[in-house]
Amino acid sequence: MNIICPKCQHKHVFNFTITDYLGFICVNCHSYFKGDNPENWVFVKTFNKPEHVLWATIGEHISYDRSQFTIITKIQRFNKFQEYSNEYVGLTHTKRTVYFSDGSDYACVLKEVPRHELTFTSDNNCRYKKGTYEMTYSDSQHVSYAEGFVFEDLEKESTTLTYIKNNDENKLISREYIEDREECYQGTYWDEKRYYSFFNQYHRYVERKSIVSKRLFVISLCMVLALGASFYILNQPFLKSYEFTFDQKFIGTTPNNEFIGESFALESQELQQLDFIGISESNREGLLLAVKLVDEKTNEVYQTKEIRHLPNDINYAAGITADFCKVPPGNYHFIFSTSSARQVNTTIALEEDYKVIYGGISYFPLLFIYIALIGTILLYRRKFFAMNSSSALLTEQVPTYMDVLKFKKLLAVLILLFAIQYTIHFFVRYAGTCSTSTKVSALEDHTYTGSRMHYYRRTYNDYGTGHK
């Protein structure tokens, strides 16, 4: 049996004759015609594209219950809560019929049951073949999309009552009112994966899903390598780390002094952050200390805030951490400037045990970009695998790498990640403003309690403490 659409001339081929239908919808142009004979069909309207996937295809052959069924009808309906349901009618050449139905949270297969075999009671129960079914759902629905032969007026609303078997929740009776007709069906709920496996389009979806997963993985791997290479290229001048260690003792006759530390070279072609980490000790109570970094060529000075030494039973000490940002290359030294509001004629002893570090990089920006990349890929993966009618996995053509990159402008988003990486690097290294920061900490004593009462330092280690 061949049906040619009067509007677009698309040819529909069926391997047997179908009768008693009330209308037909073209699978190509979605035009809806009423009538039981193509010669006197009346055009009604054109359906819009379905909102959700209808897995069956008109003319598709499905093996079920030892028979070969041909799909002749596809219908998508919505209730007042915008919940959808799909229906597919399968027919054999001997006129045996099966009905497939699925929605957002169910999938079932049904067969029509003569009305006289069912007994409906006043307490909303139904009896069928010694089983009792209880009415659980009631829905009124309208048709939003259809294809193939239809056996009802699609512009009319239908009402469905669903009865679930008392001792087997997988069994159901569906009682439907369409116009002035009552139709009854008995069915079984199926596992969704097993149910969808009936349909060729689902197998194509699973196959394409596997292909796209592999291609997204390859794209992700290439992006990880490219972003990592870009990060190292941008940070090439900062990769090597330099460290200088000093232990200096100063003596002054008055509280107000400027003790000059040893010189060191900051060798770089770029501005660097210089970290000062040390321990300062004094024999004088109330002595204030300011640490100054001096450029020996320009005499430019970077200065910390004033630091007060903290008392213990031996002397006065403080752990000092200072960050000097955007320091240009050159030769430098530190000046340890001491002062006191109390003028006492006592010799000032100051001991500075410190190290200076510059260079090296923080991997946080790279980690941030990698997290953004992972989030982007997962988001696009979810969009790719969405089971809706516009899914890229339901097209006839197998998605290529370029198709994946073009999907919802994924390529542009990936390029944007490089732009974000460069922007972060440029802002942190060059554009952002910063100032010298200082942190003063109390030092632990030999009991590891954090008390300063028994502190006495003779050596320095990487943690800023001097336990012996």
N, C-alpha and C positions, 0 to 999 in steps of 0.2 A: 504494500500500500504506500503510495507516494502522495505527499501533501506539498503543494507549492504555495508559498505565501503570496497573496494578491498584492501586497504592498512592496516587498523587496525582492520577490521572486526566488527566495531561498527554498531549496528543495529538502523536504524531510522524508526519510525513507524508513519504513517499518516492514518487518518480514511477515506480517499477517494483517488482516483487515480488522479495523476497530470500529465498532458501531455504538449507537445509543449515547453518543456524546452530545453535549449542549454548546460547546464552544472550543476554540483552539487559540493558542498563543504561540507566535513565531519565536523560535529560539534565537533568531538573528536580530530582528528589529523590535521584538517584544510587543508587537501589535496584537491586541485582543479582538477576536472576531466571535460573534454569537451565531449559532446555527448548527444544524446537524448535517449540512451538506455544503462543501466548498463553493458550489455554484450559487448559493443564496446566502452566503455569509454576510453579516453586517458588522462593519468596523465599529468598535466601542471606544477604545482608547489605547494609548501606548504606556506600558508599565515602565517605571524608572528602574535603574539598576538595583538589585537586592542589597539590603544592608548587611546581611549575614550570608555565610557560605551555604549553598545548597550542594551537597556532596554528590548527589546522583546526576547523571547526564541523560538527556532524552535519547532513547534508542540504545542505551547501555544494557548489556546482558548480565544478569546476576544469578548465580547458582544458589538456590536455597531449597531445603526440604526435598532434595532429589529432583528438582525441576529447574528449568531455565526460564527466568522471568525477564521480560523486556520492560524497561522504565518508559512509561507513556505519559506520566504527569508529574509535575513538580509544583508545589505551592508553598509559599511562605506567608504566615499569618502573624498578627500582633494582637495582644489583648490591651485593655485600657491602661495597664501598668507598663506598656511597651516591652513586654516579654514576648519573645518570638517562638514560633514552632515551625518546623519544616515537615512536609509530607511528600512522599514519593509513592506512586502507584506502579506496581509491577504486574504484568499480564503475560500469561503463556498463550501459545497458539490454540490451546484447548479451552481458553477463557477462564483459567484458574487465576485468582487474584491474590496478591499479597500487598500489605501496606507497611511502609517504613516511615517512622516518625522520630524526630530528634529536636532538641532544644538546647538551651544553655546548661541544663543540669539533668538531662535524661536522654535516653535512646531506647526505642522499643520497636518490636515487629508485631503486626496485628493481622488478623483475618476477620472477615465479616461473619457475624453470627445471626441466624434468623431470629427475629424479634420474639417469636413464640417459644423459643427455647430458654428465654430469660424470664425470671419472675422478680418484679420490683415491688418492694413493700413500702408501707407508709412510714417506716422508721429509717428511710434512706438506705436500705440494704438491697442487695441484688443476689438472687440465687441462680447458680448455673452449674449443672452437673455435680450436684451434691456439695458444692462449695458455696460459701457465703462471702460476698464482697461488700465492703462498706464504702459509701460515698465519701470521698476525701477532697476532691477539687471540683470547682465549677468555674467555667470561663466563657466569656463571650469574645469572639475574635472577628477581625476583618482581614481580607486578603490584601497584601501589599505587593505581591509579585507571584507570577506563575509562568509555566511553560508547558507546551504540549496540549493534550486533550484534557478538557475539564468536563465534569459531570454535574455541575451546579452553576448557579448564577454568581459570579465572583464579586458582584457589587452588593450582594446581600451578606448580612452578618450571620455567623453561625454560633451555636452554643454547645459546649461540651461538658458532660458530667463524667468524672473519672471515679471508678470504684476499685478499691484495692482489696485483694483477698486477705481474709483475716489471719490465716496461718502461713501465708506466703506472700511477702510484700513485693515479690518480683512478678506476680500475676495481677492483671488488671482487666477491667471491663470499661470500655469507652462508649458512652451513649451520646450521640450527636444529633442535634436538631438543625437541619439546613432547609430554610424556607418552610414548607409544610411537611417535610419528610423527617422521619426518625430512622436513624441507622445505628446499629450496634456492632461493636467489635470486641473480640477477646484477644489479649496480647500478653507479651512477656517483655520485661525490661532487660536490656542487655548491657554488658560491660561496654563502655564507649569505644575502646580500641578495637574490640572484636566486632562491634557493630559497624564502625567506619571502614573496617577492612573489606566490607562488601563492595565498596565503590572505588573505581579506577582513579578518580581524582584524589582520593585520600592517599593511595599508594604513590601517586605522583608528588603529592605534597610532602610525604615522608622522605622520598628520594631527594627532592630538591632541598629539603631542610638539611639533610646530611651534607649535600654539596655546598650549600651556603655556609654551614658551620665551619667546614674546612677552609673555605675561602676567607671568612672573617678571621679565622685563626692565623692564616698566613699574612693577611693584611695587618693584624695586630702585632705579629712578630716583626714584620718589616718596620712598623711604626716604632716599636720599642728600640730596635737597633738604630733607626734614623734619629729619633729623639735623643738617645744616648750619645750618638756621634756628634749631634749638634751641640749638646750640652758641653761635651769635652772640648769642642772647637771654640765655643764662646769663652770657656774658662781656661783655655790653654795658658795664659800668662799667670794664672793663680794656682796651678796644679801643685807646684813644688812648695813645701813648707820649710821655713827657716826658723831656727831657735838659737838664742844667745842666753847664756847663764852667767850671772854676776853675783859676787858676794863681797860687799864693800863696807868698810868701817870708816866713820868720819868722827873727828873731834873738833869741837868749837868752844870758844871761851865765853860766848854770849848765847842767849836763846835764839837770836835772830841771825840765821845763817843761810847761805846758798851753797850746798855741797854739790860738786860736779862729778857725775858718774863717768864711766868709761865710754868711749865712742864705739859705734857699730854702724855698719852699712846696710841700708835698705835697698837691695838690688832688684829692680823691677822696671818694666816699661809702663806699668799701670799704677793707678792709685791703689793703695793697700790698706787693710785694717790691721793695726798693730795692737797686740794684746800685751799688757803688763800684768804679770802675776807674781806677787812676792809677799815677804814678811818683813815688817819694819819693827825694830826694837829701839827703845830709848831708856836712858837712866833718869829722865827728868819728867816729873808729874806735870800735866797740863800742857805739854809740848804739842803744838799743832804742826802738821806736815802737809805740804802741797807738792805733788809730783808734776814736774814740767818736762815735756818732750821738746827739745830744741833742734831746729834745722840749722846745721853748722854753716850752711852757705847763705841762707836768707835770714837767719835769726828768727824765723817764725816760731812761735811758742804755742804748744797745745798743753793745757793745764787742767789738772783734776781739781775737784773741790778740796777744801781743807779737811784733814783727817786727824782725829784725836786718838792717841794711843790709850789702850785700856790697861788698867793696873793689875798686877799680880804681886806675889810676895817676893819676887826676884827683881823684876823690872817692869817696863810698860811696853806692850806689843799690840800689833794689829795685822790681820791678814788683808791684803789689798789686791783688788782686781780692777784694772782700768782698761777701757777700750778706746783707742784713738782711731777715729774713722777717716778714710780718704786721705791717707798720708802719702805724699808724692815720694818718688825715689830720691835717695841722697844719703848723706852721712848725718848721724844724729847722736845725741847724748841726753841723758836725763839730769835734771837739776832737782835736788831734794831741798826744798825751801822750808826752813823751820822758823817758828815764831812762838811767842808766849806773851800773854798780857802781864805776867809777873816777871820782873827783872831781878834775877838772883845771880850773884857772882859765883856760879858753879859751872864746872866744865861740862859741856854737853857731849855725850857719847851717843852716836846714832849708827846702827848697823842695818844695812839693807841687803837682803838676800832675795834676789828676784831673777826672773827669766823674761825674755822678750820674744814673742812669736809673731811672725807674719807669714802670709801666704796660706796655701791650703784652701779648700772649697767646702761649702756646705751642700750636701746632697738633698736638702729639703726641697728646693725648687724642682729638681728632677723627680723626686718622689711625688710632689704635687701634680706634675704633668702626667706622670704614669697613672695616678689615681683618676685624673680627669679622662685619660685615654680608656682605662678599664670601664669607667662609668659610661662613656660614649659608646663603646662597643656593645656593652650589655643592653643599653637603651635601644640601639639600632637592631640588635639581635631580637629583642622582644618585639619590635615593630615588624621585622621581617617575618617572624614566625606567628604573627597574629592571625588567628583563623577567622578572617573576614573576607568579604567578596572581592576586595581590592588587593588582596595579598599578592605580593610579587612572586610567591611560590606557586601560584595557580595558573601562571601564564604557560603558553605552549612551549616557549623557548626556555632552555636551561639557562639560568642566570650566569653570565660570565663575570670575571673580576670587574670589568668596567660597569656592568649592570649593578653589581653590589656597591661600587663606589658612587654611582649616580643616584642610587636609591635615597630619596629624601635629602639629597645634597650632602651625603656622607663625606665625599672627597673635600668639599669646602670646609666642613667641620674639622677634618683632620689637618688641613692646611692652617686653620685657625689655631690649632694647638701649637704649631711652630711659632706663629705670631705671638701667642701668649707667652711662650717660653722666652722669646727674644725680648719682649716687653718687660718681663720680670727681671731678666738679667740686666737690661739697660737701666731700669729704675734703681735696682739695688746697687749697681756698681757706679753709676754716673749721675742719674737725674735726682735720686732721692736725697733729701736733706738728712743730716745726722749731726750729732754732737758727742763730745767726749763723755763717757759715763764711768762712774766710779762705784765700787762696792766694797764696803769694809765689813769684815767678819770677825767675830770672837773666835779664838783658837781653842781646840780641845787640849786637855792636859794628858799626862801619861796614863790616867785612869779611864780615858775615853768617855768621861761623863759630860764633857763640854764646859766644865768649870775652869776658870782662869786662875784659881787660887794657887795651884802648884805648877803652873806652866813655866818651863825653862827650855828654850830651843838651842840646839847646837848644830843640827843638820837640817837640810831642806829636801823635801821630796815633792812629787808631782801633785799631791793633793793639798799642798799649802799648809801642812802640819809638820811638826818636828818630833815625833814620838821616838823614844829610845828605851 
